[in-house]
Each structure stands twice: as C-alpha cells, then as structure tokens.
Amino acid sequence: MPCLNHNIGEFNSHRGAIIMFRCPFCGAMARTRTSRRLSDHTIRQYHQCQNLECSESFTTLNAFERRVSSRDAPATLPPAAGD
Ligand SMILES: [Zn+2]
C-alpha cells in the first residue's frame, strides 16, 4: 500500500498556518502586506494581489464575531429557588 501522507501533504497546514485572502477582482491569492488596529477587536488588513496582471490592493476587516466555546457552561441548571 503506498504511503498516503504524500498525497495529503499539500493540504497539511501546520507548517504555514497563514490563510491567504483571495483577490476579489481576479481570484488570485493575495499577499497580506500590513495590518492596522482599528479597535481592540477589529483589525484592518492590507492585501496586494499576487497576479501581476491585476496587482490590485485592497483591505479586509478582521473582527471579533462570536465566542466558539464556553469554559463555564452549566451542565444542568439548578431548580429555581422558590423559597
Ligand atoms: Zn487580482
């Protein structure tokens, strides 16, 4: 049986966890050039398209959206104290 690890290598992202944004104008990958903090929970990122025939620059917003997990989620709610 051939080693399957070679086939999934290109999908393995642990070496470079950077997700590149795609150019909204031509669809090519865009390089993140810099970023600017707008607030405690919002960052504006500046990107440049890697397609030399496009080379558009654009910005994206990276903002807090929602909490994914809760550390103190109550397993069961106690009955209402009706005393
Ligand atoms: Zn482009």
PDB file of the backbone (N, CA, C, O) and the ligand in Angstrom, with CONECT records:
HET     ZN  A 101       1
ATOM      1  N   MET A   1       0.849  -1.209   0.000  1.00  0.00           N
ATOM      2  CA  MET A   1       0.000   0.000   0.000  1.00  0.00           C
ATOM      3  C   MET A   1       0.876   1.247   0.000  1.00  0.00           C
ATOM      4  O   MET A   1       1.747   1.383   0.859  1.00  0.00           O
ATOM      5  N   PRO A   2       0.667   2.141  -0.926  1.00  0.00           N
ATOM      6  CA  PRO A   2       1.517   3.345  -0.991  1.00  0.00           C
ATOM      7  C   PRO A   2       1.256   4.276   0.189  1.00  0.00           C
ATOM      8  O   PRO A   2       0.179   4.292   0.785  1.00  0.00           O
ATOM      9  N   CYS A   3       2.259   5.024   0.486  1.00  0.00           N
ATOM     10  CA  CYS A   3       2.140   5.984   1.592  1.00  0.00           C
ATOM     11  C   CYS A   3       1.202   7.121   1.183  1.00  0.00           C
ATOM     12  O   CYS A   3       1.446   7.819   0.199  1.00  0.00           O
ATOM     13  N   LEU A   4       0.150   7.292   1.937  1.00  0.00           N
ATOM     14  CA  LEU A   4      -0.837   8.314   1.589  1.00  0.00           C
ATOM     15  C   LEU A   4      -0.455   9.694   2.109  1.00  0.00           C
ATOM     16  O   LEU A   4      -1.059  10.705   1.751  1.00  0.00           O
ATOM     17  N   ASN A   5       0.557   9.709   2.957  1.00  0.00           N
ATOM     18  CA  ASN A   5       0.923  11.003   3.546  1.00  0.00           C
ATOM     19  C   ASN A   5       1.387  11.991   2.488  1.00  0.00           C
ATOM     20  O   ASN A   5       1.201  13.200   2.627  1.00  0.00           O
ATOM     21  N   HIS A   6       2.001  11.456   1.413  1.00  0.00           N
ATOM     22  CA  HIS A   6       2.467  12.354   0.366  1.00  0.00           C
ATOM     23  C   HIS A   6       1.292  13.045  -0.328  1.00  0.00           C
ATOM     24  O   HIS A   6       1.398  14.188  -0.772  1.00  0.00           O
ATOM     25  N   ASN A   7       0.180  12.331  -0.411  1.00  0.00           N
ATOM     26  CA  ASN A   7      -0.964  12.889  -1.120  1.00  0.00           C
ATOM     27  C   ASN A   7      -1.638  14.011  -0.344  1.00  0.00           C
ATOM     28  O   ASN A   7      -2.224  14.922  -0.928  1.00  0.00           O
ATOM     29  N   ILE A   8      -1.549  13.933   0.969  1.00  0.00           N
ATOM     30  CA  ILE A   8      -2.237  14.959   1.760  1.00  0.00           C
ATOM     31  C   ILE A   8      -1.283  16.078   2.176  1.00  0.00           C
ATOM     32  O   ILE A   8      -1.659  17.004   2.895  1.00  0.00           O
ATOM     33  N   GLY A   9      -0.046  15.970   1.708  1.00  0.00           N
ATOM     34  CA  GLY A   9       0.939  16.952   2.150  1.00  0.00           C
ATOM     35  C   GLY A   9       0.548  18.380   1.831  1.00  0.00           C
ATOM     36  O   GLY A   9       0.747  19.285   2.641  1.00  0.00           O
ATOM     37  N   GLU A  10      -0.008  18.575   0.650  1.00  0.00           N
ATOM     38  CA  GLU A  10      -0.287  19.947   0.259  1.00  0.00           C
ATOM     39  C   GLU A  10      -1.457  20.534   1.040  1.00  0.00           C
ATOM     40  O   GLU A  10      -1.662  21.748   1.059  1.00  0.00           O
ATOM     41  N   PHE A  11      -2.224  19.650   1.688  1.00  0.00           N
ATOM     42  CA  PHE A  11      -3.340  20.158   2.480  1.00  0.00           C
ATOM     43  C   PHE A  11      -2.950  20.336   3.941  1.00  0.00           C
ATOM     44  O   PHE A  11      -3.719  20.862   4.746  1.00  0.00           O
ATOM     45  N   ASN A  12      -1.749  19.891   4.266  1.00  0.00           N
ATOM     46  CA  ASN A  12      -1.318  19.985   5.654  1.00  0.00           C
ATOM     47  C   ASN A  12      -0.863  21.410   5.933  1.00  0.00           C
ATOM     48  O   ASN A  12       0.088  21.892   5.317  1.00  0.00           O
ATOM     49  N   SER A  13      -1.520  22.071   6.836  1.00  0.00           N
ATOM     50  CA  SER A  13      -1.273  23.498   7.033  1.00  0.00           C
ATOM     51  C   SER A  13      -0.470  23.798   8.275  1.00  0.00           C
ATOM     52  O   SER A  13      -0.351  24.961   8.660  1.00  0.00           O
ATOM     53  N   HIS A  14       0.094  22.768   8.926  1.00  0.00           N
ATOM     54  CA  HIS A  14       0.771  23.069  10.189  1.00  0.00           C
ATOM     55  C   HIS A  14       2.072  23.815   9.968  1.00  0.00           C
ATOM     56  O   HIS A  14       2.562  24.487  10.875  1.00  0.00           O
ATOM     57  N   ARG A  15       2.640  23.704   8.770  1.00  0.00           N
ATOM     58  CA  ARG A  15       3.900  24.418   8.518  1.00  0.00           C
ATOM     59  C   ARG A  15       3.649  25.904   8.343  1.00  0.00           C
ATOM     60  O   ARG A  15       4.393  26.736   8.862  1.00  0.00           O
ATOM     61  N   GLY A  16       2.600  26.230   7.612  1.00  0.00           N
ATOM     62  CA  GLY A  16       2.279  27.634   7.433  1.00  0.00           C
ATOM     63  C   GLY A  16       0.797  27.832   7.669  1.00  0.00           C
ATOM     64  O   GLY A  16      -0.025  27.520   6.807  1.00  0.00           O
ATOM     65  N   ALA A  17       0.460  28.345   8.824  1.00  0.00           N
ATOM     66  CA  ALA A  17      -0.948  28.459   9.183  1.00  0.00           C
ATOM     67  C   ALA A  17      -1.562  29.737   8.628  1.00  0.00           C
ATOM     68  O   ALA A  17      -2.682  30.100   8.989  1.00  0.00           O
ATOM     69  N   ILE A  18      -0.836  30.414   7.757  1.00  0.00           N
ATOM     70  CA  ILE A  18      -1.354  31.659   7.214  1.00  0.00           C
ATOM     71  C   ILE A  18      -2.323  31.361   6.078  1.00  0.00           C
ATOM     72  O   ILE A  18      -1.967  30.705   5.099  1.00  0.00           O
ATOM     73  N   ILE A  19      -3.530  31.840   6.217  1.00  0.00           N
ATOM     74  CA  ILE A  19      -4.518  31.679   5.169  1.00  0.00           C
ATOM     75  C   ILE A  19      -4.526  32.957   4.340  1.00  0.00           C
ATOM     76  O   ILE A  19      -4.830  34.037   4.844  1.00  0.00           O
ATOM     77  N   MET A  20      -4.188  32.818   3.071  1.00  0.00           N
ATOM     78  CA  MET A  20      -4.122  33.997   2.216  1.00  0.00           C
ATOM     79  C   MET A  20      -5.511  34.325   1.702  1.00  0.00           C
ATOM     80  O   MET A  20      -6.299  33.439   1.368  1.00  0.00           O
ATOM     81  N   PHE A  21      -5.787  35.599   1.647  1.00  0.00           N
ATOM     82  CA  PHE A  21      -7.074  36.063   1.122  1.00  0.00           C
ATOM     83  C   PHE A  21      -7.012  36.048  -0.394  1.00  0.00           C
ATOM     84  O   PHE A  21      -5.967  36.319  -0.986  1.00  0.00           O
ATOM     85  N   ARG A  22      -8.119  35.736  -1.007  1.00  0.00           N
ATOM     86  CA  ARG A  22      -8.158  35.755  -2.466  1.00  0.00           C
ATOM     87  C   ARG A  22      -8.549  37.142  -2.961  1.00  0.00           C
ATOM     88  O   ARG A  22      -9.389  37.823  -2.373  1.00  0.00           O
ATOM     89  N   CYS A  23      -7.918  37.535  -4.052  1.00  0.00           N
ATOM     90  CA  CYS A  23      -8.239  38.814  -4.664  1.00  0.00           C
ATOM     91  C   CYS A  23      -9.693  38.789  -5.125  1.00  0.00           C
ATOM     92  O   CYS A  23     -10.088  37.895  -5.873  1.00  0.00           O
ATOM     93  N   PRO A  24     -10.485  39.751  -4.692  1.00  0.00           N
ATOM     94  CA  PRO A  24     -11.895  39.778  -5.093  1.00  0.00           C
ATOM     95  C   PRO A  24     -12.091  40.189  -6.545  1.00  0.00           C
ATOM     96  O   PRO A  24     -13.197  40.089  -7.075  1.00  0.00           O
ATOM     97  N   PHE A  25     -11.037  40.644  -7.186  1.00  0.00           N
ATOM     98  CA  PHE A  25     -11.153  41.124  -8.563  1.00  0.00           C
ATOM     99  C   PHE A  25     -10.794  40.056  -9.582  1.00  0.00           C
ATOM    100  O   PHE A  25     -11.419  39.977 -10.640  1.00  0.00           O
ATOM    101  N   CYS A  26      -9.797  39.234  -9.279  1.00  0.00           N
ATOM    102  CA  CYS A  26      -9.379  38.227 -10.255  1.00  0.00           C
ATOM    103  C   CYS A  26      -9.341  36.826  -9.666  1.00  0.00           C
ATOM    104  O   CYS A  26      -9.249  35.852 -10.414  1.00  0.00           O
ATOM    105  N   GLY A  27      -9.408  36.698  -8.349  1.00  0.00           N
ATOM    106  CA  GLY A  27      -9.454  35.380  -7.732  1.00  0.00           C
ATOM    107  C   GLY A  27      -8.098  34.798  -7.379  1.00  0.00           C
ATOM    108  O   GLY A  27      -8.032  33.709  -6.809  1.00  0.00           O
ATOM    109  N   ALA A  28      -7.007  35.496  -7.704  1.00  0.00           N
ATOM    110  CA  ALA A  28      -5.678  35.008  -7.372  1.00  0.00           C
ATOM    111  C   ALA A  28      -5.417  35.199  -5.876  1.00  0.00           C
ATOM    112  O   ALA A  28      -6.131  35.935  -5.196  1.00  0.00           O
ATOM    113  N   MET A  29      -4.390  34.528  -5.387  1.00  0.00           N
ATOM    114  CA  MET A  29      -4.030  34.694  -3.993  1.00  0.00           C
ATOM    115  C   MET A  29      -3.431  36.081  -3.791  1.00  0.00           C
ATOM    116  O   MET A  29      -2.742  36.606  -4.665  1.00  0.00           O
ATOM    117  N   ALA A  30      -3.699  36.661  -2.638  1.00  0.00           N
ATOM    118  CA  ALA A  30      -3.194  38.000  -2.350  1.00  0.00           C
ATOM    119  C   ALA A  30      -2.290  37.952  -1.118  1.00  0.00           C
ATOM    120  O   ALA A  30      -2.559  37.227  -0.160  1.00  0.00           O
ATOM    121  N   ARG A  31      -1.246  38.718  -1.162  1.00  0.00           N
ATOM    122  CA  ARG A  31      -0.309  38.773  -0.051  1.00  0.00           C
ATOM    123  C   ARG A  31      -0.767  39.825   0.957  1.00  0.00           C
ATOM    124  O   ARG A  31      -1.144  40.939   0.594  1.00  0.00           O
ATOM    125  N   THR A  32      -0.724  39.444   2.218  1.00  0.00           N
ATOM    126  CA  THR A  32      -1.061  40.394   3.271  1.00  0.00           C
ATOM    127  C   THR A  32       0.155  41.272   3.533  1.00  0.00           C
ATOM    128  O   THR A  32       1.210  40.778   3.932  1.00  0.00           O
ATOM    129  N   ARG A  33       0.010  42.557   3.311  1.00  0.00           N
ATOM    130  CA  ARG A  33       1.147  43.464   3.413  1.00  0.00           C
ATOM    131  C   ARG A  33       1.302  44.012   4.825  1.00  0.00           C
ATOM    132  O   ARG A  33       2.391  43.972   5.398  1.00  0.00           O
ATOM    133  N   THR A  34       0.239  44.509   5.368  1.00  0.00           N
ATOM    134  CA  THR A  34       0.315  45.074   6.705  1.00  0.00           C
ATOM    135  C   THR A  34      -1.076  45.074   7.304  1.00  0.00           C
ATOM    136  O   THR A  34      -2.057  44.748   6.636  1.00  0.00           O
ATOM    137  N   SER A  35      -1.147  45.436   8.543  1.00  0.00           N
ATOM    138  CA  SER A  35      -2.446  45.495   9.195  1.00  0.00           C
ATOM    139  C   SER A  35      -2.459  46.660  10.167  1.00  0.00           C
ATOM    140  O   SER A  35      -1.423  47.069  10.691  1.00  0.00           O
ATOM    141  N   ARG A  36      -3.629  47.171  10.389  1.00  0.00           N
ATOM    142  CA  ARG A  36      -3.773  48.316  11.278  1.00  0.00           C
ATOM    143  C   ARG A  36      -4.907  48.043  12.248  1.00  0.00           C
ATOM    144  O   ARG A  36      -5.996  47.628  11.853  1.00  0.00           O
ATOM    145  N   ARG A  37      -4.641  48.279  13.507  1.00  0.00           N
ATOM    146  CA  ARG A  37      -5.663  48.041  14.520  1.00  0.00           C
ATOM    147  C   ARG A  37      -6.642  49.207  14.539  1.00  0.00           C
ATOM    148  O   ARG A  37      -6.261  50.364  14.716  1.00  0.00           O
ATOM    149  N   LEU A  38      -7.910  48.871  14.353  1.00  0.00           N
ATOM    150  CA  LEU A  38      -8.940  49.904  14.382  1.00  0.00           C
ATOM    151  C   LEU A  38      -9.544  50.036  15.776  1.00  0.00           C
ATOM    152  O   LEU A  38      -9.915  51.128  16.206  1.00  0.00           O
ATOM    153  N   SER A  39      -9.636  48.917  16.465  1.00  0.00           N
ATOM    154  CA  SER A  39     -10.136  48.925  17.829  1.00  0.00           C
ATOM    155  C   SER A  39      -9.593  47.681  18.507  1.00  0.00           C
ATOM    156  O   SER A  39      -8.818  46.935  17.908  1.00  0.00           O
ATOM    157  N   ASP A  40      -9.988  47.452  19.736  1.00  0.00           N
ATOM    158  CA  ASP A  40      -9.491  46.277  20.459  1.00  0.00           C
ATOM    159  C   ASP A  40      -9.881  44.976  19.777  1.00  0.00           C
ATOM    160  O   ASP A  40      -9.207  43.960  19.947  1.00  0.00           O
ATOM    161  N   HIS A  41     -10.956  44.996  19.011  1.00  0.00           N
ATOM    162  CA  HIS A  41     -11.464  43.760  18.437  1.00  0.00           C
ATOM    163  C   HIS A  41     -11.601  43.835  16.923  1.00  0.00           C
ATOM    164  O   HIS A  41     -12.278  43.005  16.316  1.00  0.00           O
ATOM    165  N   THR A  42     -10.966  44.819  16.317  1.00  0.00           N
ATOM    166  CA  THR A  42     -11.080  44.956  14.867  1.00  0.00           C
ATOM    167  C   THR A  42      -9.731  45.345  14.271  1.00  0.00           C
ATOM    168  O   THR A  42      -9.085  46.288  14.727  1.00  0.00           O
ATOM    169  N   ILE A  43      -9.319  44.607  13.248  1.00  0.00           N
ATOM    170  CA  ILE A  43      -8.055  44.890  12.556  1.00  0.00           C
ATOM    171  C   ILE A  43      -8.345  45.007  11.064  1.00  0.00           C
ATOM    172  O   ILE A  43      -9.032  44.167  10.482  1.00  0.00           O
ATOM    173  N   ARG A  44      -7.813  46.053  10.461  1.00  0.00           N
ATOM    174  CA  ARG A  44      -7.920  46.195   9.015  1.00  0.00           C
ATOM    175  C   ARG A  44      -6.622  45.679   8.404  1.00  0.00           C
ATOM    176  O   ARG A  44      -5.538  46.109   8.799  1.00  0.00           O
ATOM    177  N   GLN A  45      -6.723  44.763   7.445  1.00  0.00           N
ATOM    178  CA  GLN A  45      -5.542  44.205   6.804  1.00  0.00           C
ATOM    179  C   GLN A  45      -5.454  44.699   5.368  1.00  0.00           C
ATOM    180  O   GLN A  45      -6.456  44.813   4.662  1.00  0.00           O
ATOM    181  N   TYR A  46      -4.238  44.985   4.965  1.00  0.00           N
ATOM    182  CA  TYR A  46      -3.995  45.459   3.607  1.00  0.00           C
ATOM    183  C   TYR A  46      -3.393  44.320   2.792  1.00  0.00           C
ATOM    184  O   TYR A  46      -2.421  43.692   3.212  1.00  0.00           O
ATOM    185  N   HIS A  47      -3.964  44.064   1.649  1.00  0.00           N
ATOM    186  CA  HIS A  47      -3.525  42.957   0.803  1.00  0.00           C
ATOM    187  C   HIS A  47      -3.170  43.470  -0.587  1.00  0.00           C
ATOM    188  O   HIS A  47      -3.682  44.490  -1.050  1.00  0.00           O
ATOM    189  N   GLN A  48      -2.269  42.724  -1.241  1.00  0.00           N
ATOM    190  CA  GLN A  48      -1.974  43.017  -2.639  1.00  0.00           C
ATOM    191  C   GLN A  48      -2.057  41.732  -3.436  1.00  0.00           C
ATOM    192  O   GLN A  48      -1.474  40.714  -3.062  1.00  0.00           O
ATOM    193  N   CYS A  49      -2.777  41.790  -4.525  1.00  0.00           N
ATOM    194  CA  CYS A  49      -2.964  40.630  -5.389  1.00  0.00           C
ATOM    195  C   CYS A  49      -1.610  40.166  -5.943  1.00  0.00           C
ATOM    196  O   CYS A  49      -0.772  40.976  -6.339  1.00  0.00           O
ATOM    197  N   GLN A  50      -1.423  38.839  -5.958  1.00  0.00           N
ATOM    198  CA  GLN A  50      -0.168  38.280  -6.446  1.00  0.00           C
ATOM    199  C   GLN A  50      -0.150  38.144  -7.968  1.00  0.00           C
ATOM    200  O   GLN A  50       0.899  37.888  -8.560  1.00  0.00           O
ATOM    201  N   ASN A  51      -1.296  38.314  -8.590  1.00  0.00           N
ATOM    202  CA  ASN A  51      -1.382  38.243 -10.047  1.00  0.00           C
ATOM    203  C   ASN A  51      -0.810  39.537 -10.626  1.00  0.00           C
ATOM    204  O   ASN A  51      -1.369  40.614 -10.422  1.00  0.00           O
ATOM    205  N   LEU A  52       0.298  39.426 -11.343  1.00  0.00           N
ATOM    206  CA  LEU A  52       0.981  40.624 -11.836  1.00  0.00           C
ATOM    207  C   LEU A  52       0.124  41.430 -12.805  1.00  0.00           C
ATOM    208  O   LEU A  52       0.298  42.642 -12.930  1.00  0.00           O
ATOM    209  N   GLU A  53      -0.792  40.768 -13.482  1.00  0.00           N
ATOM    210  CA  GLU A  53      -1.645  41.490 -14.427  1.00  0.00           C
ATOM    211  C   GLU A  53      -2.795  42.199 -13.725  1.00  0.00           C
ATOM    212  O   GLU A  53      -3.513  42.987 -14.342  1.00  0.00           O
ATOM    213  N   CYS A  54      -2.967  41.925 -12.452  1.00  0.00           N
ATOM    214  CA  CYS A  54      -4.034  42.562 -11.681  1.00  0.00           C
ATOM    215  C   CYS A  54      -3.404  43.513 -10.661  1.00  0.00           C
ATOM    216  O   CYS A  54      -3.573  44.730 -10.736  1.00  0.00           O
ATOM    217  N   SER A  55      -2.676  42.928  -9.708  1.00  0.00           N
ATOM    218  CA  SER A  55      -1.915  43.699  -8.712  1.00  0.00           C
ATOM    219  C   SER A  55      -2.763  44.696  -7.925  1.00  0.00           C
ATOM    220  O   SER A  55      -2.250  45.699  -7.427  1.00  0.00           O
ATOM    221  N   GLU A  56      -4.037  44.422  -7.817  1.00  0.00           N
ATOM    222  CA  GLU A  56      -4.902  45.317  -7.047  1.00  0.00           C
ATOM    223  C   GLU A  56      -4.545  45.243  -5.562  1.00  0.00           C
ATOM    224  O   GLU A  56      -4.154  44.195  -5.049  1.00  0.00           O
ATOM    225  N   SER A  57      -4.689  46.362  -4.903  1.00  0.00           N
ATOM    226  CA  SER A  57      -4.558  46.399  -3.453  1.00  0.00           C
ATOM    227  C   SER A  57      -5.945  46.596  -2.868  1.00  0.00           C
ATOM    228  O   SER A  57      -6.773  47.314  -3.428  1.00  0.00           O
ATOM    229  N   PHE A  58      -6.186  45.956  -1.743  1.00  0.00           N
ATOM    230  CA  PHE A  58      -7.496  46.084  -1.111  1.00  0.00           C
ATOM    231  C   PHE A  58      -7.353  45.795   0.377  1.00  0.00           C
ATOM    232  O   PHE A  58      -6.326  45.297   0.838  1.00  0.00           O
ATOM    233  N   THR A  59      -8.383  46.110   1.096  1.00  0.00           N
ATOM    234  CA  THR A  59      -8.349  45.885   2.541  1.00  0.00           C
ATOM    235  C   THR A  59      -9.454  44.913   2.936  1.00  0.00           C
ATOM    236  O   THR A  59     -10.474  44.788   2.259  1.00  0.00           O
ATOM    237  N   THR A  60      -9.219  44.238   4.041  1.00  0.00           N
ATOM    238  CA  THR A  60     -10.243  43.399   4.643  1.00  0.00           C
ATOM    239  C   THR A  60     -10.327  43.766   6.116  1.00  0.00           C
ATOM    240  O   THR A  60      -9.408  44.357   6.682  1.00  0.00           O
ATOM    241  N   LEU A  61     -11.432  43.407   6.711  1.00  0.00           N
ATOM    242  CA  LEU A  61     -11.596  43.652   8.134  1.00  0.00           C
ATOM    243  C   LEU A  61     -11.582  42.329   8.869  1.00  0.00           C
ATOM    244  O   LEU A  61     -12.276  41.384   8.492  1.00  0.00           O
ATOM    245  N   ASN A  62     -10.784  42.273   9.920  1.00  0.00           N
ATOM    246  CA  ASN A  62     -10.706  41.102  10.775  1.00  0.00           C
ATOM    247  C   ASN A  62     -11.275  41.510  12.122  1.00  0.00           C
ATOM    248  O   ASN A  62     -10.650  42.259  12.873  1.00  0.00           O
ATOM    249  N   ALA A  63     -12.467  41.009  12.419  1.00  0.00           N
ATOM    250  CA  ALA A  63     -13.148  41.474  13.618  1.00  0.00           C
ATOM    251  C   ALA A  63     -13.656  40.311  14.448  1.00  0.00           C
ATOM    252  O   ALA A  63     -13.942  39.231  13.930  1.00  0.00           O
ATOM    253  N   PHE A  64     -13.760  40.547  15.717  1.00  0.00           N
ATOM    254  CA  PHE A  64     -14.348  39.547  16.592  1.00  0.00           C
ATOM    255  C   PHE A  64     -15.784  39.288  16.155  1.00  0.00           C
ATOM    256  O   PHE A  64     -16.539  40.215  15.863  1.00  0.00           O
ATOM    257  N   GLU A  65     -16.144  38.006  16.116  1.00  0.00           N
ATOM    258  CA  GLU A  65     -17.502  37.685  15.714  1.00  0.00           C
ATOM    259  C   GLU A  65     -18.306  37.111  16.876  1.00  0.00           C
ATOM    260  O   GLU A  65     -19.322  37.675  17.281  1.00  0.00           O
ATOM    261  N   ARG A  66     -17.834  35.979  17.407  1.00  0.00           N
ATOM    262  CA  ARG A  66     -18.583  35.357  18.489  1.00  0.00           C
ATOM    263  C   ARG A  66     -17.683  34.397  19.235  1.00  0.00           C
ATOM    264  O   ARG A  66     -16.639  33.994  18.722  1.00  0.00           O
ATOM    265  N   ARG A  67     -18.069  34.034  20.412  1.00  0.00           N
ATOM    266  CA  ARG A  67     -17.358  33.022  21.182  1.00  0.00           C
ATOM    267  C   ARG A  67     -17.733  31.657  20.641  1.00  0.00           C
ATOM    268  O   ARG A  67     -18.903  31.383  20.372  1.00  0.00           O
ATOM    269  N   VAL A  68     -16.722  30.793  20.481  1.00  0.00           N
ATOM    270  CA  VAL A  68     -16.982  29.464  19.937  1.00  0.00           C
ATOM    271  C   VAL A  68     -17.263  28.460  21.044  1.00  0.00           C
ATOM    272  O   VAL A  68     -18.158  27.624  20.925  1.00  0.00           O
ATOM    273  N   SER A  69     -16.491  28.547  22.123  1.00  0.00           N
ATOM    274  CA  SER A  69     -16.684  27.612  23.222  1.00  0.00           C
ATOM    275  C   SER A  69     -16.765  28.386  24.521  1.00  0.00           C
ATOM    276  O   SER A  69     -16.203  29.473  24.660  1.00  0.00           O
ATOM    277  N   SER A  70     -17.470  27.805  25.457  1.00  0.00           N
ATOM    278  CA  SER A  70     -17.619  28.432  26.753  1.00  0.00           C
ATOM    279  C   SER A  70     -17.006  27.532  27.809  1.00  0.00           C
ATOM    280  O   SER A  70     -17.303  26.339  27.877  1.00  0.00           O
ATOM    281  N   ARG A  71     -16.144  28.121  28.637  1.00  0.00           N
ATOM    282  CA  ARG A  71     -15.453  27.307  29.638  1.00  0.00           C
ATOM    283  C   ARG A  71     -16.345  26.968  30.826  1.00  0.00           C
ATOM    284  O   ARG A  71     -16.119  25.974  31.516  1.00  0.00           O
ATOM    285  N   ASP A  72     -17.331  27.776  31.056  1.00  0.00           N
ATOM    286  CA  ASP A  72     -18.133  27.568  32.259  1.00  0.00           C
ATOM    287  C   ASP A  72     -19.601  27.364  31.894  1.00  0.00           C
ATOM    288  O   ASP A  72     -20.496  27.907  32.542  1.00  0.00           O
ATOM    289  N   ALA A  73     -19.830  26.585  30.865  1.00  0.00           N
ATOM    290  CA  ALA A  73     -21.217  26.321  30.513  1.00  0.00           C
ATOM    291  C   ALA A  73     -21.848  25.427  31.575  1.00  0.00           C
ATOM    292  O   ALA A  73     -21.290  24.376  31.891  1.00  0.00           O
ATOM    293  N   PRO A  74     -22.957  25.799  32.118  1.00  0.00           N
ATOM    294  CA  PRO A  74     -23.598  24.989  33.152  1.00  0.00           C
ATOM    295  C   PRO A  74     -24.089  23.671  32.595  1.00  0.00           C
ATOM    296  O   PRO A  74     -24.802  23.641  31.592  1.00  0.00           O
ATOM    297  N   ALA A  75     -23.704  22.568  33.250  1.00  0.00           N
ATOM    298  CA  ALA A  75     -24.134  21.247  32.788  1.00  0.00           C
ATOM    299  C   ALA A  75     -25.640  21.114  32.957  1.00  0.00           C
ATOM    300  O   ALA A  75     -26.361  20.766  32.022  1.00  0.00           O
ATOM    301  N   THR A  76     -26.090  21.395  34.152  1.00  0.00           N
ATOM    302  CA  THR A  76     -27.538  21.368  34.407  1.00  0.00           C
ATOM    303  C   THR A  76     -27.893  22.573  35.234  1.00  0.00           C
ATOM    304  O   THR A  76     -27.164  22.940  36.156  1.00  0.00           O
ATOM    305  N   LEU A  77     -28.981  23.177  34.919  1.00  0.00           N
ATOM    306  CA  LEU A  77     -29.411  24.338  35.694  1.00  0.00           C
ATOM    307  C   LEU A  77     -30.078  23.874  36.984  1.00  0.00           C
ATOM    308  O   LEU A  77     -30.924  22.980  36.960  1.00  0.00           O
ATOM    309  N   PRO A  78     -29.710  24.464  38.082  1.00  0.00           N
ATOM    310  CA  PRO A  78     -30.390  24.098  39.332  1.00  0.00           C
ATOM    311  C   PRO A  78     -31.834  24.574  39.303  1.00  0.00           C
ATOM    312  O   PRO A  78     -32.159  25.551  38.628  1.00  0.00           O
ATOM    313  N   PRO A  79     -32.689  23.891  40.029  1.00  0.00           N
ATOM    314  CA  PRO A  79     -34.094  24.348  40.071  1.00  0.00           C
ATOM    315  C   PRO A  79     -34.189  25.722  40.704  1.00  0.00           C
ATOM    316  O   PRO A  79     -33.403  26.080  41.580  1.00  0.00           O
ATOM    317  N   ALA A  80     -35.137  26.457  40.255  1.00  0.00           N
ATOM    318  CA  ALA A  80     -35.299  27.812  40.770  1.00  0.00           C
ATOM    319  C   ALA A  80     -35.564  27.769  42.280  1.00  0.00           C
ATOM    320  O   ALA A  80     -36.362  26.980  42.786  1.00  0.00           O
ATOM    321  N   ALA A  81     -34.860  28.650  42.953  1.00  0.00           N
ATOM    322  CA  ALA A  81     -35.034  28.696  44.403  1.00  0.00           C
ATOM    323  C   ALA A  81     -36.341  29.411  44.730  1.00  0.00           C
ATOM    324  O   ALA A  81     -36.415  30.640  44.737  1.00  0.00           O
ATOM    325  N   GLY A  82     -37.335  28.634  44.992  1.00  0.00           N
ATOM    326  CA  GLY A  82     -38.630  29.222  45.266  1.00  0.00           C
ATOM    327  C   GLY A  82     -38.915  29.284  46.759  1.00  0.00           C
ATOM    328  O   GLY A  82     -40.039  29.031  47.191  1.00  0.00           O
ATOM    329  N   ASP A  83     -37.929  29.611  47.525  1.00  0.00           N
ATOM    330  CA  ASP A  83     -38.117  29.591  48.991  1.00  0.00           C
ATOM    331  C   ASP A  83     -38.736  30.859  49.515  1.00  0.00           C
ATOM    332  O   ASP A  83     -38.953  30.988  50.720  1.00  0.00           O
TER     333      ASP A  83
HETATM  334 ZN    ZN A 101      -6.219  40.253  -8.552  1.00  0.00          ZN2+
END
